[in-house]
Amino acid sequence: MAITRNLGKRKRGKQSESSSQGTTYRSRNARDQPEDQPESNLNVSRKRRTDLSNSETAVKKRSKGKQKEESVIVDLQDDALMTCENEEGSFITMEEDEEKDKQEEDEEDDGDEEDEEDEDEIDWETVHLPPTLPEQMHEESATDVVYKDVEVVFEAPRAVLKKSKWEIEYQRNLREWIHHGHVVALTAHYILRNRWCSNSKIKSRCSKIVPDHARNLLSKETSESGVITGIKWLLNWWSNYFSVTGPGLMTRPYSDFADINYDVLQEMVLKHESNENADWIDSLDDFVNLLSKKEGTSDTCAELFVAVLRFCGCDARLVCSLQPVPHKIPSENTSKKKSGKGQDGAEKDGSNAEEADEKSNLLFQFRTPTKSYVNPNVQLRQKNAKPPCVWAEVYCLESKRWICVDPVRGIIDKPALMEPATLNRSNQLSYVLAMDDKKRHNITDVTRRYTSNLEKAIRLRDRPLTKREQSSGLKPWSEVFLAMICHKPKMGERERLEIQDLEKQEKKERMPTSIGGFKNHPLYALERHLKKFEVLHPKEPVLGSIRGEKIYPRQCVKTVATADSYRKQGREIIEGEQPIKMVKSLATTLEKKRLHEMAKQDGQEVLVPCYGEWQTRKIVPDPVVNGKVPKNAYGNIDLFTPEMLPPGALLYYLVNGLGKVAKMLGIDYADAVTGFEFTKMRSVPIINGIVVAEEYQYVLMEAFEEQEKNDALKAIEKQEKEVYLRWRKLIK
């Protein structure tokens, strides 16, 4: 152990007994020193004590009367009084020593002013103490405080990582594939139901339930008024005969399928059960039996009514509005808001669960009662009810047109009422297909007849194609699908009149009354809604104006492109043509990125001139002269289209080693660049084959065949040598 003490002030020249406290085993005064100690050591000790006292006096003066104290730091566990043994064997406590020091300090305060000039730094003296006794060590170990460690583990919050572009693209494609597959499945479903409506079994069952006078009335009448009268009478009978039990197939979001897995579907199939919106119809017999049961969903009601109309001799067809799973999902912001509201509601329900239980036991509850059960046969058959997804059409020979019939609500010849409301998420009008009783080519797309916003219906079918997809000639999937199922090789007068009627209805579409309604409108356009590579050409005729902005027909909107884009299409800009529009350039390569940075330093933007297709012409390549192939600045030849091949030249696709042979023979050739690919911010040309003059084709091919033979022989010789070498190693 050690004691560190701040040596107090001593009066110069005076030897104090208390100065002996600087060390632990030191006598308290000078005369207590042993006789054998040299006198020189005593003088040195006295001198040192005098110097220390002088330095302490100067420090006290400099502190301007502040309280002085002597600090002694003792490293003892039990805070006991430390004792020191002098030479005579007596023990002196530290408290007694400190009291004597204080008395001497009080006597020395009067002479402090004399020693102001002698100011030195404070010395600290380390005093070594004897080791503690074993008993004390035992006590210290017994009194040790033992702390038990408490480990607190916090679960780190999971980092919410953004989805990669690949994952977003994959999920988007997956939703599109599911949407397309569902459209195909629904179309096949209604094609099968349409065939069942014309089956002999269903007709024989209708002969037992349909009144004879209704059948005679519809089969004899050909005028439009007579047909409508007969249909009205049949609708009144049908509303009393058949009961509607549900709405039928409807559009459902992806969130409804979160809890549905394979086991749930398998259980439903085994139990022959369906959801509350559909009927389980496994075969034609089940479909016919529903006519005897006199109840079913609105879809089944319309399908059976079509069978009744065909039995009565009417040219009726089944019209169905497909309700596939949407190819788009709502944004995450709206879903988060809904989930937040749901969590808050759950917390409130949990906190008020006891109160609700108490209130439920009360005789008179203070909350309003819930709505009573509403019969779907009454709710869905009202005139102002939501439109169904399946209905019928009857052809009138007198007016040569199709008459819309809604057997659920009892509405005749009012196609506008078949369009669902904008906020109706369970009934989205995107595909409306009409199916007659023919065996083949019996599907017609009649969406334009039942919607006032065709653009919205098209948007619900597919996502809009990108510019690259449009330039490559890709068509929307829905357009290709409808062209296949609605194809009619032979069109009669009825089909031509219907197509003309649909085109007239598309042209008669009313003009939007808001500026937002003109955006992406199929018939009208505003200049403010033009996209980056779109212009108005020509800017006439002007169909009207809205809030001071001119309204143009959609036919005036033309697409423009850069000179490089037209060159990839095999076209070039006509000399003297000025750009019709300047657009901002995209930094797709490192070189363009540098140009953007340089322009940004100058406070400018990099603009690219764009031209219309009417300002271009087809590229006419230069011919081959004296066996020389025309090349570009990079020593290649651009062959983005077959028309860009020079006259008198031949193209050899992907023949490895043909260029080396041509170089050995001294034949002029050029690598064919058919496109570009972007890798690591660089535009890399895609080379597919070489182009040579026609006059060298035979010489080049003979030399190439000979070169291949020589290479094959060399490869065989090399392989034989390797075989012999291995055999030698094996034999040895």
Residue pairs with C-beta under 8 A, 6 or more apart in sequence:
1 74
1 75
1 76
1 128
1 129
1 130
1 131
1 132
2 75
2 126
2 127
2 128
2 129
3 24
3 72
3 73
3 74
3 82
3 126
3 127
3 129
4 72
4 73
4 124
4 125
4 126
4 127
5 21
5 22
5 70
5 71
5 72
5 73
5 124
5 125
5 127
6 70
6 71
6 122
6 124
7 22
7 52
7 53
7 56
7 122
7 123
7 124
7 125
8 18
8 53
8 56
8 68
8 70
8 101
8 105
9 53
9 54
9 55
9 56
9 57
9 59
9 60
9 105
9 108
9 112
10 16
10 19
10 49
10 50
10 52
10 53
10 54
10 56
10 57
10 108
11 53
11 57
11 108
11 111
11 115
12 50
12 53
12 54
12 115
12 118
13 50
14 50
14 53
15 30
15 46
15 49
15 50
16 49
16 53
16 104
17 28
17 29
17 100
18 28
18 97
18 100
18 101
18 104
19 49
19 52
19 53
20 26
20 27
20 28
20 29
21 28
21 97
21 101
22 49
22 52
22 125
22 127
23 125
23 127
24 84
24 127
24 128
24 129
24 130
25 84
25 85
26 84
26 86
27 33
27 86
27 87
27 88
28 86
28 92
28 97
30 42
30 46
32 86
32 87
32 88
33 42
33 87
34 87
51 120
52 123
53 108
54 115
54 118
54 120
55 118
55 119
55 120
55 121
55 122
55 123
56 122
57 108
57 112
57 115
57 118
58 115
58 116
58 118
58 119
58 120
59 119
59 122
60 68
60 112
61 112
61 113
61 115
61 116
62 119
68 105
70 98
70 101
72 94
72 98
74 82
74 129
75 129
76 82
77 136
77 139
77 140
77 143
78 136
78 139
78 140
81 93
81 94
81 95
82 93
82 94
82 129
83 91
83 92
83 93
83 94
84 91
84 92
84 94
84 97
85 91
86 92
132 140
163 171
172 463
175 254
175 325
175 326
175 327
175 328
175 329
176 327
176 462
176 463
176 477
178 325
178 327
179 324
179 325
179 326
179 327
180 477
180 481
182 324
182 325
183 322
183 324
183 431
183 478
183 481
184 481
186 249
186 320
186 322
186 323
186 324
187 322
187 433
187 443
187 485
190 318
190 320
190 322
190 390
190 433
190 435
191 435
191 443
193 287
193 303
193 318
194 306
194 317
194 318
194 435
194 437
194 442
196 202
196 284
196 287
196 303
196 307
197 303
197 304
197 306
197 307
197 310
197 318
197 437
198 307
198 310
198 437
199 284
201 284
201 285
201 288
202 284
202 287
202 288
202 291
202 304
202 307
202 311
203 307
203 310
203 311
205 288
205 291
205 292
206 291
206 307
206 308
206 311
207 311
209 241
209 291
210 308
210 311
210 312
211 237
214 230
214 233
214 234
214 237
214 312
215 311
215 312
215 313
217 226
217 229
217 230
217 233
218 227
218 230
218 231
218 234
218 309
218 312
218 313
218 314
219 312
219 313
219 314
221 227
221 229
221 230
222 397
222 398
223 398
224 396
224 398
224 399
224 403
227 314
227 394
227 396
227 403
228 403
228 412
228 413
230 312
231 309
231 314
231 394
231 403
231 405
231 412
232 412
234 308
234 309
234 312
235 405
235 407
235 410
235 412
236 410
238 305
238 308
238 407
239 381
239 410
241 294
242 294
242 295
242 296
242 301
242 304
242 305
243 294
243 295
243 377
244 295
244 296
244 297
244 298
244 301
244 376
244 377
244 380
244 381
244 408
245 279
245 295
245 296
245 297
245 376
245 377
246 276
246 277
246 278
246 297
246 298
246 376
247 277
247 297
247 298
247 376
247 380
247 386
247 388
247 389
247 426
248 277
248 278
248 297
248 298
248 299
248 300
248 388
248 389
248 390
249 277
249 278
249 299
249 323
249 389
250 277
250 323
250 389
250 426
250 427
251 323
251 324
251 325
251 326
251 425
251 426
251 427
251 428
252 325
252 426
253 325
253 326
253 329
253 330
253 425
254 325
254 326
254 329
257 325
268 274
272 280
272 282
273 280
274 280
277 297
278 297
278 299
279 290
279 296
279 297
279 299
279 300
280 286
281 287
281 290
281 300
287 300
287 303
290 296
290 300
290 304
291 304
291 307
296 304
298 380
298 388
298 389
298 390
298 408
299 388
299 389
299 390
301 407
301 408
302 318
302 388
302 390
302 391
302 392
302 406
302 407
302 408
303 318
303 390
305 392
305 405
305 407
306 316
306 317
306 318
306 392
309 316
309 392
309 394
309 405
310 316
310 437
314 394
314 395
315 394
315 395
315 436
315 437
316 392
316 393
316 394
316 395
316 405
316 437
317 392
317 393
317 395
317 402
317 434
317 435
317 436
317 437
317 442
318 390
318 392
318 434
318 435
319 390
319 391
319 392
319 393
319 404
319 432
319 433
319 434
319 435
319 446
320 389
320 390
320 432
320 433
320 435
321 389
321 390
321 418
321 427
321 429
321 430
321 431
321 432
321 450
322 430
322 431
322 432
322 433
323 389
323 426
323 427
323 428
324 430
324 431
326 428
326 460
327 462
327 463
328 463
349 356
359 365
359 366
359 367
379 385
380 386
380 388
380 408
380 409
381 408
381 409
381 410
382 409
383 409
383 410
383 411
385 408
385 409
386 420
386 421
386 424
386 427
387 406
387 409
387 417
387 418
387 419
387 420
387 427
388 406
388 408
388 409
389 427
391 404
391 405
391 406
391 407
391 408
391 418
392 404
392 405
392 406
392 407
393 402
393 403
393 404
393 405
393 434
393 446
394 402
394 403
394 405
395 401
395 402
395 403
395 494
396 402
396 403
400 493
400 494
400 497
401 497
401 498
401 501
402 434
402 498
403 412
403 413
404 411
404 412
404 413
404 414
404 415
404 418
404 450
405 411
405 412
405 413
406 412
406 414
406 417
406 418
411 417
415 449
415 450
416 450
416 452
418 450
419 429
419 450
419 451
419 452
420 427
420 428
420 429
428 460
429 447
429 450
429 451
429 457
429 460
430 447
430 457
430 460
430 461
431 445
431 447
431 457
431 461
431 478
431 482
432 445
432 446
432 447
432 449
432 450
432 451
433 443
433 444
433 445
433 446
433 485
434 443
434 444
434 445
434 446
435 442
435 443
435 444
436 442
436 444
441 487
441 488
441 489
443 485
443 486
444 486
444 495
444 498
445 482
445 486
446 502
447 454
447 457
448 454
448 502
448 505
448 506
449 501
449 502
449 505
451 457
452 509
452 510
454 506
454 509
454 522
455 520
455 521
455 522
458 478
458 522
459 520
461 476
461 478
462 476
462 477
462 478
465 474
465 476
467 533
471 565
471 569
488 495
491 499
506 522
506 523
507 523
509 522
509 523
511 524
511 543
511 544
511 551
512 518
512 521
512 524
515 526
515 528
515 546
515 547
515 549
518 524
518 525
518 526
518 529
518 546
518 551
519 526
519 529
520 529
521 554
522 554
523 553
523 554
524 543
524 551
524 552
524 553
524 554
525 536
525 551
525 552
525 553
525 554
525 556
525 557
526 546
526 549
526 550
526 551
526 552
527 536
527 549
527 550
527 552
528 549
530 536
530 557
532 583
533 559
533 560
533 561
533 581
533 583
533 610
534 557
534 558
534 559
534 560
535 557
535 558
535 560
535 580
535 581
535 612
536 552
536 556
536 557
536 558
537 556
537 558
537 580
537 612
537 614
538 556
539 550
539 552
539 556
540 552
540 556
541 552
541 553
542 550
542 551
542 552
543 551
543 552
543 553
544 550
544 551
545 551
558 612
558 613
558 614
559 612
559 613
560 580
560 581
560 610
560 611
560 612
561 610
561 611
561 613
562 608
562 609
562 610
562 611
563 572
563 573
563 609
563 611
566 572
566 573
566 611
566 613
566 616
567 619
567 638
567 640
568 640
568 675
569 640
569 641
570 618
570 619
570 640
570 641
570 643
570 644
571 613
571 616
571 617
571 618
571 619
572 616
572 617
572 618
572 619
573 611
573 615
573 616
574 615
574 616
574 617
577 611
577 615
579 609
579 610
579 611
580 610
580 611
580 612
580 615
581 609
581 610
582 607
582 608
582 609
582 610
583 607
583 608
583 610
584 605
584 606
584 607
584 608
585 592
585 595
585 596
585 606
585 607
585 608
586 592
587 593
587 595
587 596
588 678
588 681
588 683
589 678
589 681
589 682
589 683
590 681
590 682
592 606
593 681
595 606
596 606
599 605
599 606
618 643
619 643
619 644
621 630
621 644
621 645
621 646
621 647
622 630
622 646
623 630
623 646
623 647
623 648
624 630
624 646
624 647
624 648
624 649
624 693
624 694
627 667
627 668
627 693
627 695
627 696
628 668
628 693
629 637
629 646
629 649
629 668
629 669
629 670
629 691
629 692
629 693
630 637
630 646
630 670
631 637
631 670
632 638
634 685
635 670
635 671
636 670
636 671
636 672
636 673
636 685
636 687
637 646
637 670
637 671
637 672
637 673
637 691
638 644
638 673
639 645
639 651
639 672
639 673
639 674
639 691
640 673
640 674
640 675
645 651
645 691
646 691
648 693
648 694
649 691
649 692
649 693
649 694
650 691
650 692
650 693
650 694
650 697
651 672
651 689
651 690
651 691
652 658
652 689
652 690
652 691
652 692
653 688
653 689
654 688
654 689
655 689
655 690
655 704
657 704
657 707
657 708
658 690
658 700
658 704
659 669
659 671
659 690
661 700
661 703
661 704
661 707
662 668
662 669
662 690
662 692
662 696
662 700
663 669
664 703
665 696
665 699
665 700
665 703
667 692
667 693
667 696
667 699
667 700
668 692
668 693
669 690
669 691
669 692
670 690
670 691
671 687
671 689
671 690
671 691
672 687
672 688
672 689
672 690
672 691
673 685
673 686
673 687
674 686
674 687
674 688
675 685
675 686
676 683
676 684
676 685
676 686
677 683
677 684
677 686
678 684
692 700
